[in-house]
Amino acid sequence: MKTHRYFFIFNFVFIISLSLNAQTLRTLPLNEITVGGWIKNQIERDITSGYMSIYSDLQPTMQGNVYGPNKVKNFSIDKDGNWEARRESWWAGEHEGYYADIVVRSAFLTGYKPWLEKAKTILDYVVKNQESTGYIGIYDKECRLDNLLNENGELWSQSRILGALLAYYEYSGDKKYLEAVQKAVDYTMSRYGTNGKSYFHQPKPNGGGLTHGLMFIETLEWLYKLTKDKKYIKSAEWLYADYSSAEPKLGNTDNQLKNLLDRETMYKDHGVHVCEHLRVPLFLASVSPEALIKEASENAIYKISRSINPSGSIATDKKKHESVAYNYGSPDLPFEYCTITELLISFSSAMQKRGEARFGDMIENLTYNAAQGARLPDGKAIAYLSSDNQSKGTFKDNFRYQYAACHKVACCNLNAAKIMPYFASNMWMKSSNNKTIYAQLFGTSEVNTELNGSKVKITETTNYPFENTVKFVISPSKNSNFDFVVRNPAWSANTKIKAEGAIVKNEKGYIRLSKYWKTGDVVEITFEAKIEAHKTLANDFYFTNGPLIYSMPIEETRTATKEFANGLKNYDLLPKDSAQAVLINTQYNVEPNVDINLKEGKTNFSFVSNSEVDFNYPFDKPASFIEGEFYINKKPIKVKLQPYGTTLLRRTSFPSYK
């Protein structure tokens, strides 16, 4: 019996992972990867005609220019005369930082000239307004860094804009942006740690913006990658120790060291914090010999696996909305869009540091299913909260369930625009000795890098994940000996490889091809997908073919509740035929043991391609269907499932009849 496919993979691999010699890989500089096909088209459409095309005009929290001279004013003075930030003071810094990052990555990936100009304008403004001390941030001098008490987003907001600056440096090669970040980080860390001053130990912490600040370690990791200066590791170790030693009242402490060492206690806190903080023990375990931090990073992966929904997202709570709240993964539980993005970035970090192919499967599941099913295909609206079984989405139930061009809180709209740029940046990786290139995530793309002393261009063309053949053309500047490694998805029943003259070796979820490569060499790989049924923890079934989950669409009506410029709207979604929706949600069953019967060829399900699909925009119309028999009161009915990512309202899991 096959239980929830990703929960199974996580648990199985956890058991054996301590015995594996995982290889730490290297991410490529951002300017070495470009994308094409539907990935590029989706990014470009999002920024030219989707809500991102005018989003900076829609959200008030993005209009303060807080990284210039107009600093945040949302603070007060407590009874002891200390500066104290109010809860939302850091939102402006977060949102402006997110936006800058999106503009940079999207502009360079698409070559869209207006945004290339916008990216430079935004970040030149930040550098121009950097203070002589090095400070880049959102607060006035008297109420920043160690002068500021309690809830604040100082380190968090800094890390968001510093990440955008580092991205621009990697794309442009202009060292002034790197130097600005180094100067800013040196100044910030000089105010903590060595002076005996804590960031997380606060008398009245709220925990939101304050504990987001742990992700300043993300900036420290990037600087270490670029400079190899170990002072950034020391600062990261200090910051994590400061976080881990803070009192329980801090909030969002699931990833404190002592809590991670408690392997069986499930995550409970805000889902976004859980997902982003996962990157911290992963990084520290990759640079530290300490056994405890390595154990903590193992446990963090195991813990998060227990709360993963079928679509790859992390479950949150129906009442607490954005908190995991000890929930196991379930198709009936909501997930927040921000968690999709943060989990994708964290799984990419795990894939890079541990050299394990399973994380590629997890990333693709997230990207092709959860991320696509919680947005309009044209990029004009997204759901802040969605679920695998989604029967409606209205403001009345909770504003988060609307498909909105502009939710009243900006984070999820912005994070939805980060998905494909971050996916693209992690498609390719290299070995630490620079002699092996890894194709980790599949999609039309081109990589230009150096391998074993030669400049190498690899062009990838594919309609993946809608078709499962991937073609690579390898063109070194001179004949060169290196290894080309391709991730072999766990779902592929039979992987076929065409690579003339190459020595082919299967190893731990990868296919290694070794040869003396010359310009024009071709590698063609075809993955064989089969229709599979997987059990949820509640013993319902959901269906997959390759990396795509297939759902029963529930046709919706859209009612605009708010309208903006350029025809953008916020929508309430309800079933067009409420009686049919009730029937699908309550009466549609599958046969018992459908998973076993499918595997043994005893059940009549078929995979059908759709000739009407446009592979330039394959989520506009389904590229394929799964056709077969379901049951109502044990009487068979013909059904047609379509890719999860092409549905808004849907039923994804189904009980078996008794």
C-alpha positions in Angstrom: 0.0 0.0 0.0 1.3 3.4 -1.0 0.8 6.1 1.7 1.0 9.8 1.0 4.0 9.7 -1.4 6.1 12.6 0.1 5.5 11.6 3.7 6.8 8.1 2.8 9.8 9.5 0.9 10.8 11.7 3.8 10.5 9.0 6.5 12.3 6.4 4.4 15.2 8.6 3.5 15.5 9.9 7.1 16.2 6.4 8.2 19.1 5.9 5.8 20.3 9.5 5.5 22.7 9.4 8.4 24.6 6.7 6.6 24.9 8.5 3.3 27.9 10.7 2.4 25.8 13.6 1.1 27.8 15.9 -1.2 27.5 19.7 -0.7 26.9 21.2 -4.1 27.2 24.8 -5.3 24.5 27.1 -6.6 25.4 28.9 -9.7 25.8 32.7 -9.9 22.4 34.1 -11.0 23.7 35.4 -14.3 24.7 31.9 -15.4 21.1 30.6 -15.8 18.5 31.9 -18.2 15.1 30.4 -18.8 12.7 30.0 -21.8 9.5 28.3 -22.6 6.5 28.5 -20.3 8.6 29.4 -17.3 9.8 32.6 -18.9 6.4 33.3 -20.4 4.7 33.0 -17.0 7.2 35.4 -15.4 6.9 37.9 -18.2 3.1 37.8 -18.3 3.0 38.3 -14.5 5.1 41.5 -14.7 3.6 43.0 -17.8 -0.1 42.4 -17.4 -0.7 40.6 -14.1 -1.1 42.4 -10.8 2.7 42.7 -10.4 2.7 45.1 -13.3 1.2 47.8 -11.1 1.5 46.3 -7.6 3.7 49.1 -6.2 0.8 51.5 -6.9 -1.8 49.2 -5.2 -0.1 48.6 -1.8 0.3 51.6 0.6 3.1 49.6 2.4 5.2 49.8 -0.7 5.1 53.5 -1.2 7.2 54.8 1.7 10.7 54.6 0.2 11.9 53.6 3.6 15.3 52.6 2.4 15.9 56.3 1.6 15.7 59.2 4.0 11.9 58.7 4.7 12.3 56.3 7.6 9.5 54.4 9.4 7.7 56.5 12.0 5.5 53.8 13.5 7.1 53.6 16.9 6.5 54.8 20.5 8.5 55.4 23.7 7.8 53.1 26.7 7.6 54.1 30.3 11.3 53.7 30.7 12.1 56.0 27.8 13.0 53.2 25.4 12.1 53.2 21.7 9.5 50.5 21.0 8.3 49.6 17.5 4.6 48.9 16.9 3.6 45.6 15.3 3.4 46.5 11.7 6.4 48.9 11.6 8.5 46.5 9.6 6.0 45.7 6.9 7.1 48.5 4.7 10.7 47.3 4.7 9.6 43.7 4.1 7.4 44.6 1.2 9.8 47.1 -0.5 12.6 44.5 -0.1 10.4 41.7 -1.6 9.5 43.9 -4.5 13.1 44.9 -5.3 14.1 41.3 -5.3 11.2 40.4 -7.7 12.0 43.2 -10.0 15.7 42.3 -10.2 15.2 38.6 -10.8 12.2 38.9 -13.1 13.9 41.6 -15.2 17.1 39.7 -15.8 15.3 36.4 -16.4 13.0 37.9 -19.1 15.2 40.7 -20.4 12.2 43.0 -20.0 13.8 46.4 -20.5 11.4 48.6 -18.4 12.1 46.4 -15.4 15.8 46.2 -16.1 15.8 50.0 -15.8 13.5 49.9 -12.7 15.8 47.4 -11.0 18.8 49.7 -11.3 16.8 52.7 -10.2 15.5 51.0 -7.1 18.9 49.7 -6.0 20.9 52.7 -6.9 18.5 54.7 -4.7 19.3 52.3 -1.8 23.0 52.5 -2.3 22.9 56.3 -2.6 21.1 56.6 0.7 23.4 54.2 2.6 24.7 56.1 5.6 28.4 56.6 6.3 28.2 54.0 9.1 27.1 51.5 6.5 23.5 51.3 7.8 20.9 50.2 5.3 17.5 50.0 7.0 14.1 51.4 7.8 14.5 53.1 11.3 15.8 56.5 12.4 19.1 56.7 14.2 17.7 56.9 17.7 15.4 53.9 17.4 17.3 51.3 15.4 19.2 48.1 16.0 20.2 47.6 19.7 18.4 50.9 20.6 15.0 49.4 19.7 13.1 47.2 22.1 10.6 44.4 21.7 8.8 43.6 18.4 10.6 44.9 15.3 11.6 43.8 11.9 15.1 45.4 11.8 17.2 42.4 10.7 14.3 40.9 8.7 13.7 44.0 6.6 17.5 44.5 6.2 17.9 41.0 4.9 15.1 41.4 2.3 16.7 44.5 0.7 20.3 43.2 1.1 19.2 40.0 -0.8 18.0 42.2 -3.6 21.3 44.0 -3.7 23.2 40.7 -3.8 21.0 39.4 -6.6 21.7 42.6 -8.6 25.4 42.2 -8.0 25.3 38.6 -9.3 23.4 39.6 -12.4 25.3 42.8 -13.2 28.8 42.0 -11.8 29.0 45.5 -10.4 30.9 45.2 -7.1 29.5 48.4 -5.6 26.4 46.5 -4.7 28.4 43.7 -3.0 30.5 46.3 -1.2 27.3 48.1 0.0 26.0 44.9 1.5 29.3 44.0 3.2 29.5 47.4 4.8 25.9 47.2 5.9 26.3 43.8 7.4 29.5 44.7 9.2 27.8 47.7 10.8 24.7 45.7 11.9 26.7 42.9 13.5 29.0 45.4 15.2 26.0 46.4 17.3 25.4 42.9 18.5 27.3 39.9 19.8 30.8 41.1 20.4 29.4 43.9 22.5 27.4 41.4 24.5 24.1 42.7 23.2 21.2 40.4 22.2 18.8 40.8 19.4 16.2 38.2 20.4 16.2 38.7 24.2 13.5 41.3 24.6 11.2 42.1 27.6 8.0 42.1 25.6 8.6 40.3 22.2 5.7 39.7 19.8 7.7 37.3 17.8 6.6 38.1 14.2 9.0 40.6 12.8 11.5 39.9 15.5 11.9 36.2 14.8 11.8 36.8 11.0 15.1 38.5 11.8 16.7 35.0 12.1 16.8 35.1 8.3 19.6 37.7 8.5 21.6 34.5 8.4 20.5 34.1 4.8 22.4 37.2 3.9 25.4 36.0 6.0 25.4 32.7 4.1 25.3 34.5 0.7 28.2 36.7 1.7 30.2 33.6 2.9 29.5 31.9 -0.4 30.8 35.0 -2.3 33.8 35.9 -0.1 34.7 32.7 1.9 35.2 35.0 4.9 34.5 32.9 8.0 33.4 36.0 10.0 30.0 35.5 8.4 29.8 32.0 9.7 30.7 33.2 13.2 28.0 35.9 13.0 25.4 33.3 11.9 26.4 31.0 14.7 26.0 33.8 17.2 22.6 34.9 15.9 21.3 31.3 16.0 22.6 30.8 19.5 20.9 34.1 20.6 17.7 33.0 19.0 17.9 29.5 20.6 18.6 30.8 24.1 15.7 33.4 24.1 12.8 32.8 26.5 9.7 30.8 25.4 7.7 34.0 25.3 9.6 35.0 22.2 7.2 33.1 20.0 8.0 31.3 16.7 10.6 29.2 18.4 10.0 25.9 16.7 13.4 25.9 15.2 15.3 26.8 18.3 18.1 24.2 18.8 16.5 22.6 21.9 13.1 22.3 20.1 14.7 20.7 17.0 16.5 18.1 19.2 13.0 17.1 20.3 12.4 15.1 17.2 8.8 13.9 17.8 7.2 17.1 18.8 5.5 18.5 15.7 5.7 22.1 14.5 3.2 24.5 15.9 4.2 28.0 15.0 3.5 30.4 12.1 4.0 28.4 8.9 6.1 31.0 7.1 8.6 31.1 10.0 8.7 27.3 10.2 9.5 27.1 6.4 12.1 29.9 6.2 13.8 29.0 9.5 14.5 25.5 8.1 17.3 27.1 6.0 19.2 28.1 9.2 20.1 24.7 10.6 20.7 23.4 7.1 23.4 26.1 6.5 25.0 25.8 10.0 25.1 22.0 9.7 26.9 22.4 6.3 29.7 24.5 7.8 29.9 23.2 11.4 31.4 19.9 12.7 29.0 20.0 15.7 26.9 16.8 15.9 24.0 18.6 17.6 23.4 21.0 14.8 23.6 18.2 12.3 21.1 16.3 14.3 18.9 19.4 14.5 19.0 19.8 10.7 18.0 16.2 10.2 15.1 16.6 12.7 13.9 19.8 11.0 13.5 18.0 7.7 11.7 15.1 9.4 9.4 17.4 11.4 8.3 19.4 8.4 7.6 16.2 6.4 4.9 15.3 8.9 2.9 18.5 8.0 3.2 18.3 4.2 0.0 18.3 2.2 -0.3 16.2 -1.0 0.4 19.2 -3.1 3.7 19.7 -1.3 2.6 22.7 0.8 2.8 22.8 4.6 -0.6 22.5 6.4 -1.8 25.4 8.5 -4.8 25.5 10.8 -8.5 26.2 9.9 -8.9 28.4 13.0 -5.5 29.8 13.4 -5.1 30.2 9.6 -1.4 30.7 9.3 -0.1 28.5 12.1 0.9 24.8 11.7 -0.7 24.1 15.1 0.6 20.5 15.4 -1.3 19.5 12.2 -0.4 16.6 10.0 -0.6 17.2 6.3 -4.1 16.9 4.9 -5.8 17.9 1.6 -8.5 19.5 3.7 -6.2 21.9 5.6 -5.3 25.3 4.2 -1.8 26.5 3.2 -0.5 30.0 2.9 1.1 31.2 -0.3 4.1 32.6 1.5 4.9 29.1 2.9 5.0 27.7 -0.7 7.8 30.2 -1.6 9.7 29.8 1.6 9.5 26.1 1.5 10.7 26.0 -2.1 13.7 28.1 -1.2 14.4 25.9 1.9 14.1 22.6 -0.1 16.5 24.2 -2.7 18.9 24.8 0.1 18.6 21.2 1.3 19.1 19.9 -2.2 22.3 22.0 -2.6 23.8 21.1 0.8 22.8 17.5 1.1 23.1 16.5 -2.6 19.8 14.5 -2.4 17.5 14.2 -5.4 14.4 13.8 -3.3 14.3 17.5 -2.7 13.9 18.1 -6.4 10.8 16.0 -6.4 9.5 18.1 -3.5 10.2 21.4 -5.2 8.5 20.3 -8.4 5.5 19.1 -6.5 5.2 22.5 -4.8 5.8 24.5 -7.9 3.5 22.6 -10.4 0.7 21.9 -8.0 0.2 24.1 -4.9 1.8 27.2 -6.4 -0.2 27.0 -9.7 -3.5 26.0 -8.1 -3.5 29.0 -5.8 -3.2 31.6 -8.6 -5.0 32.7 -11.7 -3.0 31.4 -14.7 -2.7 34.9 -16.1 -1.2 36.3 -12.9 -4.0 38.7 -12.2 -4.9 37.3 -8.7 -3.8 34.8 -6.1 -5.3 33.1 -3.0 -3.6 34.0 0.3 -4.9 30.7 1.7 -5.9 27.7 -0.4 -6.3 24.0 0.1 -6.0 20.8 -2.0 -9.8 20.3 -1.5 -11.1 23.8 -2.2 -14.9 24.2 -2.3 -15.1 28.0 -2.3 -13.1 31.1 -1.7 -14.9 34.2 -0.4 -14.0 37.3 1.6 -16.9 36.6 3.9 -15.3 33.3 5.1 -11.9 34.9 5.4 -10.2 37.5 3.2 -7.3 35.1 2.8 -9.4 32.7 0.7 -10.2 35.3 -2.0 -8.4 35.2 -5.3 -7.2 38.8 -5.1 -5.1 41.1 -7.2 -4.4 43.0 -3.9 -4.9 41.4 -0.6 -5.0 43.8 2.3 -1.6 42.3 3.5 1.0 42.3 0.7 3.2 39.4 1.6 1.5 36.6 -0.3 0.9 38.6 -3.5 4.6 39.3 -3.5 5.8 35.8 -2.6 3.6 34.4 -5.4 5.7 36.5 -7.9 8.9 35.1 -6.4 8.1 31.4 -7.1 9.3 31.0 -10.7 12.4 33.3 -10.4 13.6 31.2 -7.4 12.7 28.0 -9.1 14.8 29.1 -12.1 17.8 30.0 -10.0 18.0 26.5 -8.6 17.5 24.5 -11.8 21.3 24.0 -12.1 24.0 23.3 -9.6 27.7 22.2 -9.6 29.9 20.0 -7.5 32.3 21.7 -5.1 35.3 20.7 -7.2 33.8 22.3 -10.3 34.0 19.1 -12.3 30.3 18.1 -12.4 27.2 19.9 -13.5 23.8 18.9 -12.1 20.4 19.4 -13.9 18.2 19.5 -10.7 14.9 20.9 -11.9 13.6 20.6 -15.5 12.5 23.3 -17.9 13.6 25.1 -21.0 16.7 26.9 -20.0 20.3 27.7 -20.8 23.3 27.6 -18.5 26.7 29.2 -19.2 29.3 28.2 -16.7 32.9 26.9 -16.3 33.6 23.2 -15.7 37.0 21.7 -15.2 38.7 24.6 -16.8 36.4 25.0 -19.8 33.6 27.3 -20.5 30.5 25.3 -21.2 27.0 26.1 -22.5 24.2 23.7 -22.0 20.8 24.3 -23.7 17.8 22.4 -22.3 14.5 22.1 -24.3 11.4 20.4 -22.9 7.7 20.7 -22.3 8.2 19.2 -18.9 6.2 18.5 -16.7 3.4 18.1 -19.3 5.6 15.9 -21.4 8.5 13.9 -19.9 11.3 14.1 -22.5 14.1 16.5 -21.8 16.8 17.3 -24.4 20.2 18.8 -23.6 22.7 20.1 -26.1 26.2 20.4 -24.6 28.7 22.9 -26.0 32.0 23.3 -24.3 34.4 25.9 -25.6 36.9 23.1 -26.1 36.6 19.4 -25.9 36.4 18.7 -22.2 36.1 15.9 -19.6 33.4 16.5 -17.0 30.4 14.7 -15.5 26.9 15.6 -16.4 24.4 14.5 -13.7 20.6 14.5 -14.2 18.1 14.1 -11.4 16.0 10.9 -11.8 12.6 11.6 -10.4 11.4 9.0 -7.9 8.1 8.6 -9.8 9.8 7.5 -13.1 9.1 3.8 -13.6 11.7 3.5 -16.4 14.1 6.2 -17.4 15.5 6.0 -20.9 18.8 7.7 -21.8 20.3 8.6 -25.1 23.9 9.9 -24.8 26.3 8.6 -27.4 29.6 7.6 -26.0 28.8 8.4 -22.4 29.4 6.1 -19.5 26.1 6.0 -17.6 25.8 5.3 -13.9 22.7 5.4 -11.7 23.3 6.7 -8.2 21.0 7.7 -5.3 18.3 9.3 -7.4 20.7 10.7 -10.1 22.0 9.6 -13.5 25.7 10.3 -14.0 27.0 10.6 -17.5 30.7 10.7 -18.0 32.6 11.4 -21.2 34.9 13.7 -23.1 32.3 16.2 -24.3 32.5 18.1 -27.6 30.3 20.9 -29.0 26.9 19.7 -30.1 26.8 16.5 -28.0 23.2 15.6 -27.2 21.7 14.0 -24.1 18.0 13.0 -24.3 16.2 11.6 -21.3 12.7 10.3 -21.2 11.0 9.6 -17.9 8.2 7.1 -17.8 5.2 8.3 -15.8 2.4 6.1 -14.7 -1.0 6.9 -13.1 -0.7 6.3 -9.4 -3.1 6.5 -6.5 -1.7 7.6 -3.1 -3.3 7.4 0.3 -3.6 10.4 2.6 -3.3 9.9 6.3 -7.1 9.9 6.4 -7.1 6.9 4.0 -8.5 8.9 1.1 -6.9 8.7 -2.3 -5.4 11.2 -4.7 -4.0 10.6 -8.2 -0.8 11.6 -9.9 0.9 11.2 -13.3 4.6 12.1 -13.0 5.0 15.3 -10.9 1.4 16.4 -11.5 -1.5 15.8 -9.2 -4.9 15.5 -10.9 -8.0 16.9 -9.4 -11.7 17.0 -10.1 -12.5 20.7 -11.2 -15.5 22.4 -9.7 -16.6 25.1 -12.1 -16.7 28.4 -10.4 -18.4 31.8 -10.7 -16.3 34.8 -10.0 -17.8 37.9 -8.3 -15.6 41.0 -8.2 -15.6 42.6 -4.8 -13.1 45.3 -5.6 -11.7 46.7 -8.8 -8.4 48.4 -9.6 -6.7 49.8 -12.6 -5.9 47.8 -15.7 -8.9 45.5 -15.2 -7.5 43.9 -12.0 -9.9 42.7 -9.4 -10.4 40.8 -6.2 -12.8 37.9 -6.7 -15.1 35.8 -4.5 -15.3 32.3 -5.9 -18.4 30.0 -5.5 -19.4 26.8 -7.3 -21.4 27.5 -10.5 -23.5 24.4 -9.8 -23.8 24.1 -6.0 -25.6 20.8 -6.2 -23.0 19.2 -8.4 -20.3 20.6 -6.1 -21.9 19.0 -3.1 -22.1 15.7 -5.0 -18.4 15.8 -5.9 -17.4 16.7 -2.3 -19.6 14.1 -0.5 -20.6 11.3 -2.9 -17.7 10.7 -5.2 -15.8 7.5 -4.1 -13.1 5.3 -5.5 -12.9 1.5 -5.3 -11.1 0.1 -2.2 -7.4 -0.7 -2.9 -7.4 1.5 -6.0 -3.7 2.1 -5.4 -2.9 -1.6 -5.6 -5.3 -2.3 -8.4 -3.7 0.5 -10.5 -0.2 -0.9 -9.9 -1.4 -4.4 -10.9 -3.3 -3.1 -14.0 -6.7 -4.2 -12.7 -8.3 -0.7 -12.7 -9.3 1.1 -15.9 -7.7 4.5 -15.7 -6.1 6.2 -18.8 -3.9 9.2 -19.5 -5.3 11.4 -22.3 -3.4 14.3 -23.9 -5.2 17.4 -24.8 -4.5 18.6 -28.3 -5.8 22.1 -27.5 -3.1 22.9 -25.0 -0.8 25.8 -25.7 2.6 24.8 -24.3 3.6 28.4 -24.1 0.9 28.8 -21.4 0.1 25.3 -20.3 -1.8 26.2 -17.1 -4.4 28.1 -19.2 -5.9 24.9 -20.4 -5.2 21.4 -19.2 -2.4 19.6 -21.1 -3.8 16.2 -20.2 -6.5 14.4 -18.3 -6.9 11.2 -16.3 -10.1 9.4 -17.3 -11.5 6.5 -15.3 -14.3 5.3 -13.1 -15.4 6.6 -9.8 -18.5 5.5 -7.9 -21.7 7.0 -6.4 -23.4 4.5 -4.1 -21.1 1.8 -5.6 -22.4 2.6 -9.0 -19.7 3.5 -11.5 -19.5 6.9 -13.2 -17.1 8.2 -15.8 -14.8 11.0 -14.5 -12.2 13.2 -16.0 -9.5 14.7 -13.7 -7.2 17.5 -14.8 -3.9 18.9 -13.5 -4.4 20.5 -10.0 -2.6 23.6 -11.2 -5.3 24.3 -13.8 -8.1 24.3 -11.2 -9.2 27.0 -8.7 -12.1 25.1 -7.0 -11.4 21.4 -6.9 -11.7 18.1 -5.1 -8.3 16.3 -5.0 -8.8 13.4 -2.6 -11.5 10.9 -2.5 -12.6 8.2 0.0 -13.2 4.6 -1.1 -16.7 3.1 -0.8 -17.3 0.6 1.9 
